[in-house]
Amino acid sequence: MSGRGVWLRTRARFRRFPAALAACGDQAAAYGGCVAAAAAGPAELRRDSCLEEFRALRECFARAVRPPPC
């Protein structure tokens, strides 16, 4: 059994990533800023400290890669 189909699907998803990132620049910047601020200083980065920003970015990616309605 070949894994070729898996790699083809993976490559297709990676090809769409730059366009999705460009469409979600504001959300990506907000999430990155939150992570940078949470990791700055002596405190450790805590799980879910930027959950709201991550969810907004994930939803934007989902909208950006969704096929257009017919």
PDB file of N, CA, C and O in Angstrom:
ATOM      1  N   MET A   1       0.840  -1.185   0.000  1.00  0.00           N
ATOM      2  CA  MET A   1       0.000   0.000   0.000  1.00  0.00           C
ATOM      3  C   MET A   1       0.885   1.248   0.000  1.00  0.00           C
ATOM      4  O   MET A   1       1.849   1.334   0.760  1.00  0.00           O
ATOM      5  N   SER A   2       0.556   2.193  -0.840  1.00  0.00           N
ATOM      6  CA  SER A   2       1.388   3.373  -1.020  1.00  0.00           C
ATOM      7  C   SER A   2       0.836   4.560  -0.235  1.00  0.00           C
ATOM      8  O   SER A   2      -0.376   4.712  -0.079  1.00  0.00           O
ATOM      9  N   GLY A   3       1.724   5.374   0.243  1.00  0.00           N
ATOM     10  CA  GLY A   3       1.333   6.583   0.943  1.00  0.00           C
ATOM     11  C   GLY A   3       1.311   7.801   0.040  1.00  0.00           C
ATOM     12  O   GLY A   3       1.215   8.933   0.516  1.00  0.00           O
ATOM     13  N   ARG A   4       1.401   7.570  -1.267  1.00  0.00           N
ATOM     14  CA  ARG A   4       1.468   8.677  -2.227  1.00  0.00           C
ATOM     15  C   ARG A   4       0.254   9.593  -2.133  1.00  0.00           C
ATOM     16  O   ARG A   4       0.400  10.814  -2.188  1.00  0.00           O
ATOM     17  N   GLY A   5      -0.939   9.025  -1.992  1.00  0.00           N
ATOM     18  CA  GLY A   5      -2.148   9.844  -1.906  1.00  0.00           C
ATOM     19  C   GLY A   5      -2.150  10.772  -0.711  1.00  0.00           C
ATOM     20  O   GLY A   5      -2.639  11.900  -0.784  1.00  0.00           O
ATOM     21  N   VAL A   6      -1.602  10.290   0.385  1.00  0.00           N
ATOM     22  CA  VAL A   6      -1.521  11.112   1.595  1.00  0.00           C
ATOM     23  C   VAL A   6      -0.632  12.321   1.345  1.00  0.00           C
ATOM     24  O   VAL A   6      -0.984  13.442   1.712  1.00  0.00           O
ATOM     25  N   TRP A   7       0.520  12.095   0.721  1.00  0.00           N
ATOM     26  CA  TRP A   7       1.433  13.192   0.452  1.00  0.00           C
ATOM     27  C   TRP A   7       0.862  14.176  -0.558  1.00  0.00           C
ATOM     28  O   TRP A   7       1.102  15.378  -0.445  1.00  0.00           O
ATOM     29  N   LEU A   8       0.127  13.701  -1.522  1.00  0.00           N
ATOM     30  CA  LEU A   8      -0.488  14.605  -2.498  1.00  0.00           C
ATOM     31  C   LEU A   8      -1.511  15.515  -1.826  1.00  0.00           C
ATOM     32  O   LEU A   8      -1.566  16.712  -2.108  1.00  0.00           O
ATOM     33  N   ARG A   9      -2.320  14.941  -0.938  1.00  0.00           N
ATOM     34  CA  ARG A   9      -3.297  15.758  -0.209  1.00  0.00           C
ATOM     35  C   ARG A   9      -2.602  16.750   0.719  1.00  0.00           C
ATOM     36  O   ARG A   9      -3.030  17.898   0.840  1.00  0.00           O
ATOM     37  N   THR A  10      -1.535  16.309   1.369  1.00  0.00           N
ATOM     38  CA  THR A  10      -0.789  17.188   2.271  1.00  0.00           C
ATOM     39  C   THR A  10      -0.169  18.346   1.503  1.00  0.00           C
ATOM     40  O   THR A  10      -0.243  19.496   1.938  1.00  0.00           O
ATOM     41  N   ARG A  11       0.438  18.048   0.370  1.00  0.00           N
ATOM     42  CA  ARG A  11       1.034  19.113  -0.444  1.00  0.00           C
ATOM     43  C   ARG A  11      -0.022  20.098  -0.927  1.00  0.00           C
ATOM     44  O   ARG A  11       0.224  21.303  -0.979  1.00  0.00           O
ATOM     45  N   ALA A  12      -1.185  19.592  -1.278  1.00  0.00           N
ATOM     46  CA  ALA A  12      -2.258  20.482  -1.732  1.00  0.00           C
ATOM     47  C   ALA A  12      -2.678  21.428  -0.610  1.00  0.00           C
ATOM     48  O   ALA A  12      -2.936  22.605  -0.862  1.00  0.00           O
ATOM     49  N   ARG A  13      -2.751  20.931   0.621  1.00  0.00           N
ATOM     50  CA  ARG A  13      -3.096  21.791   1.760  1.00  0.00           C
ATOM     51  C   ARG A  13      -2.010  22.830   1.994  1.00  0.00           C
ATOM     52  O   ARG A  13      -2.310  23.995   2.255  1.00  0.00           O
ATOM     53  N   PHE A  14      -0.742  22.414   1.903  1.00  0.00           N
ATOM     54  CA  PHE A  14       0.355  23.358   2.119  1.00  0.00           C
ATOM     55  C   PHE A  14       0.391  24.430   1.042  1.00  0.00           C
ATOM     56  O   PHE A  14       0.784  25.561   1.325  1.00  0.00           O
ATOM     57  N   ARG A  15      -0.003  24.113  -0.168  1.00  0.00           N
ATOM     58  CA  ARG A  15      -0.037  25.122  -1.235  1.00  0.00           C
ATOM     59  C   ARG A  15      -1.084  26.189  -0.956  1.00  0.00           C
ATOM     60  O   ARG A  15      -0.915  27.334  -1.376  1.00  0.00           O
ATOM     61  N   ARG A  16      -2.152  25.846  -0.264  1.00  0.00           N
ATOM     62  CA  ARG A  16      -3.201  26.824   0.058  1.00  0.00           C
ATOM     63  C   ARG A  16      -2.840  27.678   1.265  1.00  0.00           C
ATOM     64  O   ARG A  16      -3.469  28.712   1.492  1.00  0.00           O
ATOM     65  N   PHE A  17      -1.844  27.272   2.041  1.00  0.00           N
ATOM     66  CA  PHE A  17      -1.528  27.969   3.278  1.00  0.00           C
ATOM     67  C   PHE A  17      -1.132  29.434   3.085  1.00  0.00           C
ATOM     68  O   PHE A  17      -1.628  30.276   3.834  1.00  0.00           O
ATOM     69  N   PRO A  18      -0.266  29.793   2.125  1.00  0.00           N
ATOM     70  CA  PRO A  18       0.090  31.219   1.981  1.00  0.00           C
ATOM     71  C   PRO A  18      -1.116  32.116   1.718  1.00  0.00           C
ATOM     72  O   PRO A  18      -1.195  33.219   2.258  1.00  0.00           O
ATOM     73  N   ALA A  19      -2.047  31.659   0.901  1.00  0.00           N
ATOM     74  CA  ALA A  19      -3.243  32.470   0.634  1.00  0.00           C
ATOM     75  C   ALA A  19      -4.101  32.591   1.888  1.00  0.00           C
ATOM     76  O   ALA A  19      -4.649  33.657   2.167  1.00  0.00           O
ATOM     77  N   ALA A  20      -4.219  31.513   2.639  1.00  0.00           N
ATOM     78  CA  ALA A  20      -5.004  31.551   3.874  1.00  0.00           C
ATOM     79  C   ALA A  20      -4.344  32.482   4.887  1.00  0.00           C
ATOM     80  O   ALA A  20      -5.027  33.246   5.570  1.00  0.00           O
ATOM     81  N   LEU A  21      -3.040  32.421   4.982  1.00  0.00           N
ATOM     82  CA  LEU A  21      -2.332  33.297   5.917  1.00  0.00           C
ATOM     83  C   LEU A  21      -2.479  34.758   5.506  1.00  0.00           C
ATOM     84  O   LEU A  21      -2.639  35.631   6.359  1.00  0.00           O
ATOM     85  N   ALA A  22      -2.426  35.028   4.204  1.00  0.00           N
ATOM     86  CA  ALA A  22      -2.598  36.403   3.728  1.00  0.00           C
ATOM     87  C   ALA A  22      -4.000  36.913   4.035  1.00  0.00           C
ATOM     88  O   ALA A  22      -4.183  38.087   4.359  1.00  0.00           O
ATOM     89  N   ALA A  23      -4.983  36.031   3.932  1.00  0.00           N
ATOM     90  CA  ALA A  23      -6.365  36.431   4.201  1.00  0.00           C
ATOM     91  C   ALA A  23      -6.618  36.636   5.687  1.00  0.00           C
ATOM     92  O   ALA A  23      -7.574  37.313   6.066  1.00  0.00           O
ATOM     93  N   CYS A  24      -5.774  36.061   6.528  1.00  0.00           N
ATOM     94  CA  CYS A  24      -5.989  36.104   7.979  1.00  0.00           C
ATOM     95  C   CYS A  24      -4.852  36.830   8.690  1.00  0.00           C
ATOM     96  O   CYS A  24      -4.508  36.489   9.822  1.00  0.00           O
ATOM     97  N   GLY A  25      -4.281  37.809   8.045  1.00  0.00           N
ATOM     98  CA  GLY A  25      -3.140  38.520   8.605  1.00  0.00           C
ATOM     99  C   GLY A  25      -3.418  39.189   9.936  1.00  0.00           C
ATOM    100  O   GLY A  25      -2.579  39.153  10.835  1.00  0.00           O
ATOM    101  N   ASP A  26      -4.582  39.796  10.072  1.00  0.00           N
ATOM    102  CA  ASP A  26      -4.913  40.476  11.329  1.00  0.00           C
ATOM    103  C   ASP A  26      -5.011  39.489  12.483  1.00  0.00           C
ATOM    104  O   ASP A  26      -4.500  39.746  13.573  1.00  0.00           O
ATOM    105  N   GLN A  27      -5.669  38.357  12.240  1.00  0.00           N
ATOM    106  CA  GLN A  27      -5.820  37.344  13.279  1.00  0.00           C
ATOM    107  C   GLN A  27      -4.471  36.712  13.622  1.00  0.00           C
ATOM    108  O   GLN A  27      -4.185  36.443  14.789  1.00  0.00           O
ATOM    109  N   ALA A  28      -3.642  36.476  12.601  1.00  0.00           N
ATOM    110  CA  ALA A  28      -2.320  35.898  12.839  1.00  0.00           C
ATOM    111  C   ALA A  28      -1.452  36.857  13.656  1.00  0.00           C
ATOM    112  O   ALA A  28      -0.722  36.430  14.550  1.00  0.00           O
ATOM    113  N   ALA A  29      -1.533  38.143  13.349  1.00  0.00           N
ATOM    114  CA  ALA A  29      -0.762  39.137  14.103  1.00  0.00           C
ATOM    115  C   ALA A  29      -1.241  39.216  15.550  1.00  0.00           C
ATOM    116  O   ALA A  29      -0.429  39.332  16.468  1.00  0.00           O
ATOM    117  N   ALA A  30      -2.549  39.155  15.754  1.00  0.00           N
ATOM    118  CA  ALA A  30      -3.078  39.203  17.114  1.00  0.00           C
ATOM    119  C   ALA A  30      -2.638  37.985  17.922  1.00  0.00           C
ATOM    120  O   ALA A  30      -2.255  38.114  19.085  1.00  0.00           O
ATOM    121  N   TYR A  31      -2.694  36.808  17.311  1.00  0.00           N
ATOM    122  CA  TYR A  31      -2.268  35.592  18.001  1.00  0.00           C
ATOM    123  C   TYR A  31      -0.768  35.622  18.287  1.00  0.00           C
ATOM    124  O   TYR A  31      -0.339  35.295  19.394  1.00  0.00           O
ATOM    125  N   GLY A  32       0.022  36.010  17.303  1.00  0.00           N
ATOM    126  CA  GLY A  32       1.465  36.100  17.508  1.00  0.00           C
ATOM    127  C   GLY A  32       1.833  37.106  18.578  1.00  0.00           C
ATOM    128  O   GLY A  32       2.727  36.858  19.386  1.00  0.00           O
ATOM    129  N   GLY A  33       1.152  38.237  18.589  1.00  0.00           N
ATOM    130  CA  GLY A  33       1.404  39.240  19.621  1.00  0.00           C
ATOM    131  C   GLY A  33       1.041  38.739  21.004  1.00  0.00           C
ATOM    132  O   GLY A  33       1.739  39.015  21.979  1.00  0.00           O
ATOM    133  N   CYS A  34      -0.056  38.001  21.081  1.00  0.00           N
ATOM    134  CA  CYS A  34      -0.470  37.446  22.369  1.00  0.00           C
ATOM    135  C   CYS A  34       0.551  36.432  22.876  1.00  0.00           C
ATOM    136  O   CYS A  34       0.923  36.456  24.050  1.00  0.00           O
ATOM    137  N   VAL A  35       0.999  35.552  22.003  1.00  0.00           N
ATOM    138  CA  VAL A  35       1.994  34.546  22.394  1.00  0.00           C
ATOM    139  C   VAL A  35       3.298  35.220  22.806  1.00  0.00           C
ATOM    140  O   VAL A  35       3.901  34.841  23.810  1.00  0.00           O
ATOM    141  N   ALA A  36       3.735  36.217  22.040  1.00  0.00           N
ATOM    142  CA  ALA A  36       4.970  36.923  22.373  1.00  0.00           C
ATOM    143  C   ALA A  36       4.854  37.621  23.724  1.00  0.00           C
ATOM    144  O   ALA A  36       5.785  37.582  24.529  1.00  0.00           O
ATOM    145  N   ALA A  37       3.717  38.255  23.971  1.00  0.00           N
ATOM    146  CA  ALA A  37       3.529  38.943  25.246  1.00  0.00           C
ATOM    147  C   ALA A  37       3.455  37.952  26.405  1.00  0.00           C
ATOM    148  O   ALA A  37       3.985  38.213  27.485  1.00  0.00           O
ATOM    149  N   ALA A  38       2.798  36.819  26.179  1.00  0.00           N
ATOM    150  CA  ALA A  38       2.661  35.827  27.244  1.00  0.00           C
ATOM    151  C   ALA A  38       3.991  35.143  27.542  1.00  0.00           C
ATOM    152  O   ALA A  38       4.229  34.714  28.671  1.00  0.00           O
ATOM    153  N   ALA A  39       4.859  35.039  26.535  1.00  0.00           N
ATOM    154  CA  ALA A  39       6.145  34.363  26.734  1.00  0.00           C
ATOM    155  C   ALA A  39       7.233  35.320  27.215  1.00  0.00           C
ATOM    156  O   ALA A  39       8.303  34.873  27.629  1.00  0.00           O
ATOM    157  N   ALA A  40       6.983  36.602  27.167  1.00  0.00           N
ATOM    158  CA  ALA A  40       7.986  37.578  27.581  1.00  0.00           C
ATOM    159  C   ALA A  40       8.116  37.597  29.099  1.00  0.00           C
ATOM    160  O   ALA A  40       7.154  37.337  29.823  1.00  0.00           O
ATOM    161  N   GLY A  41       9.267  37.894  29.545  1.00  0.00           N
ATOM    162  CA  GLY A  41       9.497  38.009  30.980  1.00  0.00           C
ATOM    163  C   GLY A  41       9.789  36.675  31.641  1.00  0.00           C
ATOM    164  O   GLY A  41       9.989  35.663  30.969  1.00  0.00           O
ATOM    165  N   PRO A  42       9.810  36.684  32.945  1.00  0.00           N
ATOM    166  CA  PRO A  42      10.198  35.480  33.689  1.00  0.00           C
ATOM    167  C   PRO A  42       9.107  34.411  33.760  1.00  0.00           C
ATOM    168  O   PRO A  42       9.400  33.252  34.052  1.00  0.00           O
ATOM    169  N   ALA A  43       7.877  34.778  33.500  1.00  0.00           N
ATOM    170  CA  ALA A  43       6.773  33.814  33.606  1.00  0.00           C
ATOM    171  C   ALA A  43       6.791  32.843  32.429  1.00  0.00           C
ATOM    172  O   ALA A  43       7.227  33.187  31.331  1.00  0.00           O
ATOM    173  N   GLU A  44       6.316  31.640  32.673  1.00  0.00           N
ATOM    174  CA  GLU A  44       6.234  30.642  31.616  1.00  0.00           C
ATOM    175  C   GLU A  44       4.968  30.856  30.799  1.00  0.00           C
ATOM    176  O   GLU A  44       3.984  31.413  31.285  1.00  0.00           O
ATOM    177  N   LEU A  45       5.011  30.414  29.577  1.00  0.00           N
ATOM    178  CA  LEU A  45       3.847  30.452  28.710  1.00  0.00           C
ATOM    179  C   LEU A  45       2.865  29.400  29.204  1.00  0.00           C
ATOM    180  O   LEU A  45       3.232  28.234  29.346  1.00  0.00           O
ATOM    181  N   ARG A  46       1.660  29.781  29.459  1.00  0.00           N
ATOM    182  CA  ARG A  46       0.645  28.874  29.995  1.00  0.00           C
ATOM    183  C   ARG A  46      -0.315  28.429  28.910  1.00  0.00           C
ATOM    184  O   ARG A  46      -0.622  29.175  27.980  1.00  0.00           O
ATOM    185  N   ARG A  47      -0.775  27.212  29.046  1.00  0.00           N
ATOM    186  CA  ARG A  47      -1.753  26.668  28.111  1.00  0.00           C
ATOM    187  C   ARG A  47      -3.025  27.519  28.152  1.00  0.00           C
ATOM    188  O   ARG A  47      -3.449  27.970  29.216  1.00  0.00           O
ATOM    189  N   ASP A  48      -3.612  27.726  27.001  1.00  0.00           N
ATOM    190  CA  ASP A  48      -4.862  28.471  26.828  1.00  0.00           C
ATOM    191  C   ASP A  48      -4.753  29.952  27.183  1.00  0.00           C
ATOM    192  O   ASP A  48      -5.775  30.619  27.342  1.00  0.00           O
ATOM    193  N   SER A  49      -3.538  30.479  27.309  1.00  0.00           N
ATOM    194  CA  SER A  49      -3.426  31.903  27.627  1.00  0.00           C
ATOM    195  C   SER A  49      -3.822  32.771  26.431  1.00  0.00           C
ATOM    196  O   SER A  49      -4.181  33.934  26.610  1.00  0.00           O
ATOM    197  N   CYS A  50      -3.762  32.227  25.229  1.00  0.00           N
ATOM    198  CA  CYS A  50      -4.142  32.961  24.015  1.00  0.00           C
ATOM    199  C   CYS A  50      -5.225  32.203  23.255  1.00  0.00           C
ATOM    200  O   CYS A  50      -5.266  32.231  22.025  1.00  0.00           O
ATOM    201  N   LEU A  51      -6.082  31.541  23.979  1.00  0.00           N
ATOM    202  CA  LEU A  51      -7.091  30.684  23.358  1.00  0.00           C
ATOM    203  C   LEU A  51      -8.053  31.470  22.470  1.00  0.00           C
ATOM    204  O   LEU A  51      -8.395  31.016  21.378  1.00  0.00           O
ATOM    205  N   GLU A  52      -8.483  32.614  22.915  1.00  0.00           N
ATOM    206  CA  GLU A  52      -9.430  33.417  22.129  1.00  0.00           C
ATOM    207  C   GLU A  52      -8.826  33.822  20.779  1.00  0.00           C
ATOM    208  O   GLU A  52      -9.490  33.737  19.747  1.00  0.00           O
ATOM    209  N   GLU A  53      -7.574  34.259  20.796  1.00  0.00           N
ATOM    210  CA  GLU A  53      -6.899  34.654  19.565  1.00  0.00           C
ATOM    211  C   GLU A  53      -6.669  33.453  18.657  1.00  0.00           C
ATOM    212  O   GLU A  53      -6.805  33.558  17.438  1.00  0.00           O
ATOM    213  N   PHE A  54      -6.319  32.310  19.248  1.00  0.00           N
ATOM    214  CA  PHE A  54      -6.107  31.098  18.456  1.00  0.00           C
ATOM    215  C   PHE A  54      -7.396  30.658  17.771  1.00  0.00           C
ATOM    216  O   PHE A  54      -7.387  30.292  16.596  1.00  0.00           O
ATOM    217  N   ARG A  55      -8.495  30.694  18.502  1.00  0.00           N
ATOM    218  CA  ARG A  55      -9.782  30.296  17.909  1.00  0.00           C
ATOM    219  C   ARG A  55     -10.171  31.223  16.763  1.00  0.00           C
ATOM    220  O   ARG A  55     -10.687  30.767  15.743  1.00  0.00           O
ATOM    221  N   ALA A  56      -9.929  32.508  16.924  1.00  0.00           N
ATOM    222  CA  ALA A  56     -10.238  33.454  15.842  1.00  0.00           C
ATOM    223  C   ALA A  56      -9.387  33.150  14.610  1.00  0.00           C
ATOM    224  O   ALA A  56      -9.886  33.204  13.486  1.00  0.00           O
ATOM    225  N   LEU A  57      -8.110  32.833  14.812  1.00  0.00           N
ATOM    226  CA  LEU A  57      -7.232  32.497  13.694  1.00  0.00           C
ATOM    227  C   LEU A  57      -7.662  31.197  13.035  1.00  0.00           C
ATOM    228  O   LEU A  57      -7.692  31.105  11.808  1.00  0.00           O
ATOM    229  N   ARG A  58      -7.993  30.200  13.830  1.00  0.00           N
ATOM    230  CA  ARG A  58      -8.421  28.908  13.284  1.00  0.00           C
ATOM    231  C   ARG A  58      -9.704  29.057  12.472  1.00  0.00           C
ATOM    232  O   ARG A  58      -9.824  28.465  11.399  1.00  0.00           O
ATOM    233  N   GLU A  59     -10.662  29.834  12.964  1.00  0.00           N
ATOM    234  CA  GLU A  59     -11.904  30.059  12.228  1.00  0.00           C
ATOM    235  C   GLU A  59     -11.651  30.807  10.920  1.00  0.00           C
ATOM    236  O   GLU A  59     -12.282  30.521   9.903  1.00  0.00           O
ATOM    237  N   CYS A  60     -10.735  31.756  10.952  1.00  0.00           N
ATOM    238  CA  CYS A  60     -10.404  32.496   9.730  1.00  0.00           C
ATOM    239  C   CYS A  60      -9.765  31.562   8.705  1.00  0.00           C
ATOM    240  O   CYS A  60     -10.109  31.614   7.524  1.00  0.00           O
ATOM    241  N   PHE A  61      -8.837  30.707   9.146  1.00  0.00           N
ATOM    242  CA  PHE A  61      -8.238  29.721   8.233  1.00  0.00           C
ATOM    243  C   PHE A  61      -9.290  28.824   7.640  1.00  0.00           C
ATOM    244  O   PHE A  61      -9.258  28.543   6.442  1.00  0.00           O
ATOM    245  N   ALA A  62     -10.225  28.365   8.453  1.00  0.00           N
ATOM    246  CA  ALA A  62     -11.273  27.472   7.966  1.00  0.00           C
ATOM    247  C   ALA A  62     -12.116  28.169   6.881  1.00  0.00           C
ATOM    248  O   ALA A  62     -12.464  27.557   5.872  1.00  0.00           O
ATOM    249  N   ARG A  63     -12.436  29.443   7.100  1.00  0.00           N
ATOM    250  CA  ARG A  63     -13.201  30.185   6.100  1.00  0.00           C
ATOM    251  C   ARG A  63     -12.376  30.404   4.829  1.00  0.00           C
ATOM    252  O   ARG A  63     -12.909  30.352   3.721  1.00  0.00           O
ATOM    253  N   ALA A  64     -11.075  30.650   4.997  1.00  0.00           N
ATOM    254  CA  ALA A  64     -10.214  30.951   3.852  1.00  0.00           C
ATOM    255  C   ALA A  64     -10.001  29.742   2.945  1.00  0.00           C
ATOM    256  O   ALA A  64      -9.849  29.906   1.735  1.00  0.00           O
ATOM    257  N   VAL A  65      -9.987  28.553   3.493  1.00  0.00           N
ATOM    258  CA  VAL A  65      -9.722  27.357   2.671  1.00  0.00           C
ATOM    259  C   VAL A  65     -10.991  26.641   2.252  1.00  0.00           C
ATOM    260  O   VAL A  65     -10.933  25.688   1.475  1.00  0.00           O
ATOM    261  N   ARG A  66     -12.134  27.082   2.751  1.00  0.00           N
ATOM    262  CA  ARG A  66     -13.401  26.462   2.368  1.00  0.00           C
ATOM    263  C   ARG A  66     -13.662  26.753   0.886  1.00  0.00           C
ATOM    264  O   ARG A  66     -13.491  27.882   0.428  1.00  0.00           O
ATOM    265  N   PRO A  67     -14.081  25.717   0.140  1.00  0.00           N
ATOM    266  CA  PRO A  67     -14.374  25.954  -1.279  1.00  0.00           C
ATOM    267  C   PRO A  67     -15.554  26.912  -1.434  1.00  0.00           C
ATOM    268  O   PRO A  67     -16.474  26.900  -0.617  1.00  0.00           O
ATOM    269  N   PRO A  68     -15.530  27.734  -2.467  1.00  0.00           N
ATOM    270  CA  PRO A  68     -16.633  28.679  -2.679  1.00  0.00           C
ATOM    271  C   PRO A  68     -17.927  27.934  -2.997  1.00  0.00           C
ATOM    272  O   PRO A  68     -17.903  26.875  -3.623  1.00  0.00           O
ATOM    273  N   PRO A  69     -19.050  28.490  -2.564  1.00  0.00           N
ATOM    274  CA  PRO A  69     -20.338  27.847  -2.855  1.00  0.00           C
ATOM    275  C   PRO A  69     -20.630  27.866  -4.351  1.00  0.00           C
ATOM    276  O   PRO A  69     -20.239  28.792  -5.062  1.00  0.00           O
ATOM    277  N   CYS A  70     -21.297  26.868  -4.799  1.00  0.00           N
ATOM    278  CA  CYS A  70     -21.627  26.756  -6.231  1.00  0.00           C
ATOM    279  C   CYS A  70     -22.770  27.633  -6.607  1.00  0.00           C
ATOM    280  O   CYS A  70     -23.173  27.658  -7.770  1.00  0.00           O
TER     281      CYS A  70
END
